[in-house]
Amino acid sequence: MYGEWILPGWSPPLCGLTHDHPHYIAQHAKIKTLIDAAAGKDALVKELRVTVAGEEEGWDTRIALLAARVKEERNARRAQRATLKAAAAVAVAAAAAGSEGEDGGAEEGGDPAEAGQGGAG
């Protein structure tokens, strides 16, 4: 693209700005500087993404461990409640059985006052 192109049927360049023009060279240098700066920033962004990904992995691991610990503690509380509930049910059943044993003779034969009346009449 340096120099002049002559093609039949094509119009000549509309301006005198070519690759060897000082203005083009200066602007091209500015553009190249900006592109290089952007590439440097892209590299920095990539580094930061890698760093953040590593930190996220650490946080994710910590969150998973804490969630597992909370779940274990919740399940332990539930198991303790279930054990206490079962023990209470056994105690209530034993108390009910104990009270039935004391009143059992009266219930089987009926009310003692009624038993005396039934035998007399």
N, C-alpha and C positions, 0 to 999 in steps of 0.2 A: 504494500500500500504506500510505499514511499515513492515520491516522484509524481509523475503525471500519467493518467490513464487516457488512452485514446481508443474509444470503441465506436465503430460506426453505428449510428442510430441512437446513441445515448447522448444526453446533454452534458456539457462540460461541468465541472464543479461550480457550485453557486457562490462559493466563498474561497478565499485564499488560505484558509486554515488547513494545513496539512500536518502530517506527523513530525515534520522537521521544523515546524513553526515554533518560535520561542513561547508564545502563549499556550499552545497545545502542550509543549513539554512541561511548562510550569504547572498547568492544571493536572496533567497526568501524574506528576510527582505528588501533588497534594492528594489526589485520589488514591494513589498507591500508599501514601502515609496513612490515610484514613482506613483503608482496607487492612493494612498491617495492624493498626491499633485495634480494629474490630476483631481481628483474628486473635490478638492477645487477650482481649476481653472474653472471647469465646473459650479460650483455653482456661481462663480463670473461672468461668462459669462451669465448665466441665469438672474442674478440681473441686469447686464448691458442691456440685451435685454428688460427687463421689463421697465427700466428707459428710454431707447431709444424709446420704443413703446409709453410711456406716453408723451415724448417730441414730437414725430412725430404726435401724436394725437392733441397736442396743436398747432403745426405748421400747420397741415392740417386744423384745425378749423380757425386759423388766415388767412390762404390763402383763404379759402372759403368765409370768411367775406369780405376780401379785394376784391376778385373777384366779389362778389355781389355788393359792393359799386361802383366799376368801371363800372359794367354793369348798375347800376341805373343812374350813372352820364352820361354815354353814351346815355342811353334812354332819359334822361332829355334834353340833347343837341339835340338829334334828334327831340324830340317833340317841342323844342323851334324853331329849324330850320323849321319844318313843319308849325308851327304857323306863323312865319315870312313870309314864302313862300306864305301861304294862304292869309295873310294880304296884301302882295305885289300884289298878283293876284287880290284881290278885289280892291286895289287902281288903278291898271292898268285898270281894267274893268270900274271903275268909271270914270277915266280920259278919257277912250275911249268913254264912254257914254256921258260924258260932251262935248267932242269935236264933237261928232255926233249931239248933240243937237244944237250946235252953227252953224254947217255947214248943218244941216238937211234940212232947207228950200231950200238951194241952190241945194242940191243933189236931193231933190224930184222934183223940177221944172227944174232941169238941171242947166247949166251954165247961169248966168244972161245975159251975152252977147249973147249967143245962143238963149236965150228966146226972146230977142228983135229982133233978125234977123228972127226967125221963125214966129213971129207975123206979120212982115212987108212983108214977101214974100210968 
